[in-house]
Amino acid sequence: MSEVSAKEARMVPMVFGLARRDDNGEPDPDLVMLWGMETAEGAVMYWREDGRSQFALFDDAESAADRFGRLFDLVLYRP
């Protein structure tokens, strides 16, 4: 992979979500409550609240799950 290609690959966002658990304690893909994107430079989560778009920035998807997961009993889901 060339240097330009490697740099571009790090910038491609990876989708992640915070989901409720299924009966086995695993993230349920049908019950994702919040979606986000992660790049090598950080992660952002999006949601709507009171008719307004909201977002939060994090170091990575795991940090988002630590923060919001504990608040809303959600776990990290990566499709």
Backbone as JSON Lines, residues from 0, in Angstrom:
{"i":0,"aa":"M","n":[0.86,-1.18,0.0],"ca":[0.0,0.0,0.0],"c":[0.9,1.23,0.0]}
{"i":1,"aa":"S","n":[0.66,2.17,-0.88],"ca":[1.47,3.38,-0.94],"c":[1.19,4.26,0.26]}
{"i":2,"aa":"E","n":[2.07,5.23,0.5],"ca":[1.91,6.14,1.65],"c":[0.61,6.93,1.56]}
{"i":3,"aa":"V","n":[0.25,7.38,0.37],"ca":[-1.0,8.12,0.2],"c":[-2.18,7.21,0.5]}
{"i":4,"aa":"S","n":[-2.16,6.0,0.02],"ca":[-3.25,5.06,0.26],"c":[-3.4,4.75,1.74]}
{"i":5,"aa":"A","n":[-2.3,4.57,2.45],"ca":[-2.35,4.29,3.89],"c":[-2.96,5.46,4.64]}
{"i":6,"aa":"K","n":[-2.6,6.67,4.27],"ca":[-3.15,7.85,4.92],"c":[-4.64,7.96,4.65]}
{"i":7,"aa":"E","n":[-5.03,7.72,3.42],"ca":[-6.46,7.77,3.07],"c":[-7.24,6.7,3.82]}
{"i":8,"aa":"A","n":[-6.67,5.52,3.98],"ca":[-7.34,4.43,4.69],"c":[-7.61,4.81,6.14]}
{"i":9,"aa":"R","n":[-6.73,5.54,6.77],"ca":[-6.94,5.96,8.16],"c":[-8.05,6.98,8.29]}
{"i":10,"aa":"M","n":[-8.37,7.68,7.2],"ca":[-9.4,8.71,7.24],"c":[-10.8,8.19,6.93]}
{"i":11,"aa":"V","n":[-10.91,6.96,6.45],"ca":[-12.22,6.39,6.14],"c":[-12.96,6.14,7.45]}
{"i":12,"aa":"P","n":[-14.13,6.73,7.64],"ca":[-14.84,6.54,8.9],"c":[-15.39,5.13,9.03]}
{"i":13,"aa":"M","n":[-15.31,4.6,10.25],"ca":[-15.89,3.3,10.58],"c":[-17.15,3.58,11.39]}
{"i":14,"aa":"V","n":[-18.26,3.01,10.96],"ca":[-19.54,3.22,11.65],"c":[-19.58,2.35,12.91]}
{"i":15,"aa":"F","n":[-20.14,2.9,13.96],"ca":[-20.38,2.14,15.19],"c":[-21.69,2.62,15.79]}
{"i":16,"aa":"G","n":[-22.21,1.84,16.68],"ca":[-23.45,2.22,17.36],"c":[-23.42,1.8,18.81]}
{"i":17,"aa":"L","n":[-24.33,2.34,19.56],"ca":[-24.55,1.9,20.94],"c":[-25.93,1.26,20.97]}
{"i":18,"aa":"A","n":[-25.96,0.01,21.38],"ca":[-27.18,-0.78,21.28],"c":[-27.57,-1.38,22.63]}
{"i":19,"aa":"R","n":[-28.83,-1.75,22.72],"ca":[-29.29,-2.51,23.88],"c":[-28.79,-3.94,23.72]}
{"i":20,"aa":"R","n":[-28.72,-4.64,24.82],"ca":[-28.25,-6.03,24.81],"c":[-29.37,-6.99,24.42]}
{"i":21,"aa":"D","n":[-28.99,-8.08,23.75],"ca":[-29.95,-9.14,23.48],"c":[-30.0,-10.07,24.7]}
{"i":22,"aa":"D","n":[-30.69,-11.19,24.59],"ca":[-30.84,-12.12,25.71],"c":[-29.52,-12.74,26.17]}
{"i":23,"aa":"N","n":[-28.52,-12.73,25.3],"ca":[-27.2,-13.29,25.64],"c":[-26.22,-12.22,26.13]}
{"i":24,"aa":"G","n":[-26.68,-10.97,26.24],"ca":[-25.81,-9.89,26.69],"c":[-24.99,-9.25,25.59]}
{"i":25,"aa":"E","n":[-25.2,-9.68,24.34],"ca":[-24.49,-9.12,23.2],"c":[-25.27,-7.93,22.63]}
{"i":26,"aa":"P","n":[-24.59,-7.01,21.91],"ca":[-25.31,-5.89,21.29],"c":[-26.33,-6.41,20.27]}
{"i":27,"aa":"D","n":[-27.55,-5.89,20.34],"ca":[-28.6,-6.28,19.4],"c":[-28.62,-5.3,18.24]}
{"i":28,"aa":"P","n":[-28.25,-5.74,17.02],"ca":[-28.19,-4.81,15.88],"c":[-29.54,-4.16,15.54]}
{"i":29,"aa":"D","n":[-30.62,-4.77,15.97],"ca":[-31.94,-4.19,15.73],"c":[-32.32,-3.14,16.76]}
{"i":30,"aa":"L","n":[-31.5,-3.0,17.8],"ca":[-31.81,-2.05,18.88],"c":[-30.68,-1.05,19.1]}
{"i":31,"aa":"V","n":[-30.1,-0.57,18.01],"ca":[-29.08,0.49,18.11],"c":[-29.8,1.8,18.41]}
{"i":32,"aa":"M","n":[-29.42,2.45,19.49],"ca":[-30.06,3.68,19.92],"c":[-29.32,4.93,19.45]}
{"i":33,"aa":"L","n":[-27.99,4.85,19.31],"ca":[-27.16,5.97,18.87],"c":[-26.15,5.47,17.84]}
{"i":34,"aa":"W","n":[-25.94,6.25,16.79],"ca":[-24.95,5.91,15.77],"c":[-23.81,6.9,15.81]}
{"i":35,"aa":"G","n":[-22.64,6.45,15.39],"ca":[-21.48,7.33,15.33],"c":[-20.51,6.88,14.25]}
{"i":36,"aa":"M","n":[-19.47,7.67,14.07],"ca":[-18.4,7.36,13.13],"c":[-17.07,7.57,13.83]}
{"i":37,"aa":"E","n":[-16.12,6.72,13.48],"ca":[-14.79,6.78,14.09],"c":[-13.74,6.82,12.99]}
{"i":38,"aa":"T","n":[-12.76,7.71,13.15],"ca":[-11.59,7.74,12.28],"c":[-10.36,7.62,13.17]}
{"i":39,"aa":"A","n":[-9.2,7.63,12.57],"ca":[-7.96,7.56,13.35],"c":[-7.82,8.77,14.27]}
{"i":40,"aa":"E","n":[-8.53,9.84,13.96],"ca":[-8.4,11.08,14.73],"c":[-9.45,11.25,15.82]}
{"i":41,"aa":"G","n":[-10.44,10.38,15.87],"ca":[-11.46,10.5,16.91],"c":[-12.79,9.93,16.48]}
{"i":42,"aa":"A","n":[-13.77,10.1,17.33],"ca":[-15.11,9.57,17.06],"c":[-16.15,10.65,17.34]}
{"i":43,"aa":"V","n":[-17.26,10.57,16.62],"ca":[-18.37,11.5,16.83],"c":[-19.66,10.69,16.85]}
{"i":44,"aa":"M","n":[-20.55,11.04,17.77],"ca":[-21.87,10.41,17.86],"c":[-22.92,11.46,17.55]}
{"i":45,"aa":"Y","n":[-24.01,11.02,16.9],"ca":[-25.09,11.92,16.5],"c":[-26.4,11.41,17.07]}
{"i":46,"aa":"W","n":[-27.3,12.34,17.42],"ca":[-28.66,11.99,17.82],"c":[-29.54,13.22,17.75]}
{"i":47,"aa":"R","n":[-30.84,13.01,17.85],"ca":[-31.81,14.12,17.87],"c":[-32.41,14.18,19.26]}
{"i":48,"aa":"E","n":[-32.52,15.39,19.77],"ca":[-33.1,15.61,21.09],"c":[-33.93,16.88,21.03]}
{"i":49,"aa":"D","n":[-35.19,16.78,21.41],"ca":[-36.1,17.93,21.38],"c":[-36.13,18.6,20.0]}
{"i":50,"aa":"G","n":[-36.1,17.77,18.95],"ca":[-36.18,18.3,17.59],"c":[-34.9,18.93,17.07]}
{"i":51,"aa":"R","n":[-33.81,18.82,17.84],"ca":[-32.54,19.42,17.42],"c":[-31.48,18.35,17.25]}
{"i":52,"aa":"S","n":[-30.61,18.53,16.27],"ca":[-29.49,17.62,16.08],"c":[-28.43,17.9,17.15]}
{"i":53,"aa":"Q","n":[-27.92,16.83,17.73],"ca":[-26.89,16.94,18.77],"c":[-25.7,16.08,18.33]}
{"i":54,"aa":"F","n":[-24.53,16.38,18.87],"ca":[-23.36,15.54,18.62],"c":[-22.41,15.63,19.8]}
{"i":55,"aa":"A","n":[-21.56,14.64,19.92],"ca":[-20.53,14.62,20.95],"c":[-19.27,14.04,20.34]}
{"i":56,"aa":"L","n":[-18.11,14.59,20.72],"ca":[-16.82,14.15,20.22],"c":[-16.09,13.34,21.29]}
{"i":57,"aa":"F","n":[-15.4,12.27,20.84],"ca":[-14.68,11.39,21.75],"c":[-13.34,11.01,21.13]}
{"i":58,"aa":"D","n":[-12.44,10.48,21.94],"ca":[-11.16,10.0,21.43],"c":[-11.34,8.8,20.52]}
{"i":59,"aa":"D","n":[-12.29,7.91,20.85],"ca":[-12.56,6.72,20.06],"c":[-13.94,6.17,20.42]}
{"i":60,"aa":"A","n":[-14.35,5.12,19.7],"ca":[-15.69,4.54,19.92],"c":[-15.8,3.95,21.33]}
{"i":61,"aa":"E","n":[-14.73,3.38,21.83],"ca":[-14.76,2.81,23.18],"c":[-15.03,3.88,24.23]}
{"i":62,"aa":"S","n":[-14.47,5.06,24.04],"ca":[-14.72,6.17,24.97],"c":[-16.18,6.6,24.93]}
{"i":63,"aa":"A","n":[-16.76,6.6,23.74],"ca":[-18.19,6.93,23.61],"c":[-19.04,5.9,24.33]}
{"i":64,"aa":"A","n":[-18.68,4.63,24.17],"ca":[-19.42,3.55,24.84],"c":[-19.27,3.65,26.36]}
{"i":65,"aa":"D","n":[-18.07,3.99,26.82],"ca":[-17.87,4.15,28.27],"c":[-18.76,5.25,28.83]}
{"i":66,"aa":"R","n":[-18.84,6.35,28.11],"ca":[-19.61,7.5,28.58],"c":[-21.12,7.28,28.47]}
{"i":67,"aa":"F","n":[-21.61,7.01,27.26],"ca":[-23.05,6.88,27.03],"c":[-23.58,5.5,27.41]}
{"i":68,"aa":"G","n":[-22.75,4.48,27.25],"ca":[-23.17,3.13,27.59],"c":[-23.58,2.99,29.04]}
{"i":69,"aa":"R","n":[-22.78,3.54,29.91],"ca":[-23.11,3.49,31.35],"c":[-24.35,4.3,31.66]}
{"i":70,"aa":"L","n":[-24.52,5.42,31.03],"ca":[-25.69,6.27,31.3],"c":[-26.99,5.62,30.88]}
{"i":71,"aa":"F","n":[-26.98,4.92,29.73],"ca":[-28.21,4.41,29.15],"c":[-28.24,2.88,29.03]}
{"i":72,"aa":"D","n":[-27.3,2.2,29.69],"ca":[-27.21,0.73,29.66],"c":[-27.13,0.21,28.23]}
{"i":73,"aa":"L","n":[-26.18,0.75,27.46],"ca":[-25.96,0.37,26.07],"c":[-24.56,-0.19,25.91]}
{"i":74,"aa":"V","n":[-24.35,-1.0,24.88],"ca":[-23.05,-1.57,24.61],"c":[-22.61,-1.23,23.19]}
{"i":75,"aa":"L","n":[-21.31,-1.26,22.97],"ca":[-20.73,-0.92,21.67],"c":[-21.09,-1.97,20.64]}
{"i":76,"aa":"Y","n":[-21.55,-1.52,19.48],"ca":[-21.89,-2.4,18.36],"c":[-21.14,-1.9,17.14]}
{"i":77,"aa":"R","n":[-20.43,-2.82,16.48],"ca":[-19.73,-2.51,15.23],"c":[-20.29,-3.39,14.13]}
{"i":78,"aa":"P","n":[-21.03,-2.81,13.16],"ca":[-21.62,-3.62,12.09],"c":[-20.57,-4.27,11.19]}
